[in-house]
Each structure stands twice: as C-alpha cells, then as structure tokens.
Amino acid sequence: MSPQAATAMQPAKVPVAVKQSATGDVFDRIQQIYGEIARRAFEIFDNNGRWLGNDLEDWFRAESELLHPVHLEIAESDVNLTVQVEVPGFSTKELEINVEPRRLTIAGKHEAQEESKKGKTIYSERCAKEILRVIDLPAEVDSSKVSAILKDGILKMELPKAAHAKAVRIEPKSA
C-alpha cells in the first residue's frame, strides 16, 4: 500500500447575532409554541379515536415531537457568565438569542425536507426541529456586550456582568 496524505479541516467558529429584547417578545414566542403543541395534541387525540383519559399522554407526545431538549452549562467568574448550549443541526441563521439583564432566551427552528421518488410513487416528509430555552441568569449582565459563537453544534456565549456601584462608607459630620 502506498502512503496517503490527509488534511484535517476544522469548522470555523461562526459568530451568532445576539439581540436585546423586550419581555413581550419572549411571551409571544412561548404562546405561539404553546398553540402549536395544543394543535398537535388535538391531532393525536383525534387520530386515536377521541378516547378520553389520555390528555397528558397526548400533550407530552406532541411536546416531544415539536420541542427538543436543550442541554446547557453555565459557569460564573468574577467578571462574566459563560454559557454553553448544545444545538446540533442548527445554523446561525436558524437561532435567535435574546438577552435581558437577568434572562437569556435561546430559540431556534430548523426545517428539513426529505423526498423520495420511486416510479410513480412520491414520498415526502417534513420534519421541524424547534428549541426554546429561557434561562434566569444568576447575575445581571450587560446585554450590549454579549458575544456568541457557534462551532460543532455548541453555542458558546460570553455574558459580561453589569457594573454595579461600589459600596462606599460615609462618615457623618457633626454640624
């Protein structure tokens, strides 16, 4: 056998846009997802012959089909918070990150379409992966200085802590 040369390529770190958002945007997004889960749960209920008593099972099945879990790790230092989130299969364009002083919201929607043709038969399947994670932060952050990078399905964010006024002791003077 002759020796072969190989070149290893690493995916580039891609910066992700981070937005400062109003609280209403987050609640609108949650309400929209809640509606989608409710519609899917009703479809499951309807397809199962409308048997009563399986409400929670139908709801949990719909939830697991539409929302995928987001695993994360938060580390805190004196000057910032570091958040690492697993988002395999999502690109920077499919992710939406909103930062408030005490809250971080990560949302994403990834749509994949698969089509297979055999003779006259056409098979088409559409799969939507959606994530939503709202995290209450342990410290107030400066939302204007947040940075995020996506590499190998891991979203890494640096959230600098907000500067607080230093405590100063004041000695009263007699009049």
Helices and strands as residue ranges (DSSP letters): E 14-15, E 18-20, H 23-47, H 55-66, E 72-76, E 80-86, G 92-94, E 95-100, E 103-118, E 121-136, G 143-145, E 147-151, E 154-160
